[in-house]
Amino acid sequence: MRHLLEPARPHGRFDPSLEPALVVDDGDVVAASTLDSGWHAPEQTEEALRSGVLERWAAHDPVRDPGHALTGPVAVRGAVPGDVLEVRVLDVRPGAWALTGAGSRETYADRAAGVDGLPREVLVWRLDAERRRAVDQFGDAVAVRAFPGLVGTCPAVPAGAGPRSTVPPRRTGGNVDCRELVAGSALFLPVEVTGALLSFGDGHAAQGDGEVAGVALECPLELLELQLVLHRDGGGASGVALPGGRPWATAPAGLVVLGTGTSLDEAAADALGGVVDLLVARHGLSRQRALALASAAVDLRVTQVVNGGVHGVHAVLPPGRVEIAG
C-alpha cells in the first residue's frame, strides 16, 4: 500500500514518546515531502531568495525541537527491538531552491580552511525545472544528485535521559550524510524501539564526500518515496544484520558499510570491520581472506567530518570489482 505523508508535524528530535505520524505495514510505501534541515518554509518568495533571508516554518519551536526538521516518525506495525528495517529509496525529488555557506563557525572544516573568523557567506541556489542543475547567485553551477541526508530509526533512550539529538549519526542511522543513498539504494537499520519509528529529512540537492563546509546544498524535498521492509530477528539466515548493529546499504555505487567514530581512524576501522563482517557472513570466508579481498576491491571514503564530533567513513564495494568463488 502507498501512503501520502505531508510534514504537517515536523519534529527535531529522536524521541520514543513521539506519537507516530503514520503507521504502516511491512512492505508499504511512504511518499512524503520534507522541509530543509533548517526549518525554512518550502515555498519562498523571489525577494527572499534574492536576499538570502528565507522565511521560517511558522510552527517551529526551537526549544522543543532543536535539531533537523524531520518528517515522521513512521511506525512499522509489528517491528520490535532486534529486527532490521530495510528502507528502500524509490524516488527523491528536491525542491526549487537550496542553501549552502561557509564561515564564522567553530567547526573542524571552517578552522581547517581558515574561515572560522570570517563573516558567513551564504549561497542561494536555484534548481532548474528538471532538477538536474543548480546555479547560485554568482553563476556557479553544480549537477544535482539528490538524497536524504538523514534517515534513521529511533534509538533506544534510557529512562529519564530525554530525547536524543538529531546531529550525530548512530548505529540506528540518522544524520549519516552519505551521498550514495540516492534513488535505487536500500539502507538497513537496526530497530531499537517498538514500531521502529523512522524519521527522515535533511534533503541534499548535492554533496561531496566529507560535506566539508558543514552543510551540503540544503533543500526541501518535494518528494521522498520510501518502501519499508521489515526483517524479523535481524533477518536470520538472510544476513541483513551486521555484527554490532552497523547500518549498511546497497546502492548504485555498490555495497556500502557505514562506520562512525570520534576520529577518522575510529570511523575507518568501524567501516572496515563492517565490510569484513559482511564478506564473512555472505560468503563464509575467513576474516583474513575477507580482509585481503577488501584491500584489493573496497574503497574507504570520508562520509562527513562535521556532525557533532562524530566522523563518518563508508566502505564501498563497487559492483563487479571482485568475483568470490563459491
TAPESUL-V458191 format. One line per field, one symbol per residue. ss: DSSP state (H for helix, E for strand, - for the rest). A space follows every 50 residues. Layout:
ss: ???
This chain:
ss: -EEEE-----E--E-------EEE----EEEEEE-----E-----HHHHH H----E-------------EEEEEEE-------EEEEEEEEEEE--EEEE EE-----HHHHHH-------EEEEEEE-----EEEE----EEE---EEEE EE-----------E-----E--EE-----------EEEEE-------EEE EEEE-----E-------E--EEEEEEEEEEEHHHHHHH----HHH--EEE E--EEEEEEEE--HHHHHHHHHHHHHHHHHHHH---HHHHHHHHHHHEEE EEEEEEE--EEEEEEEE---------
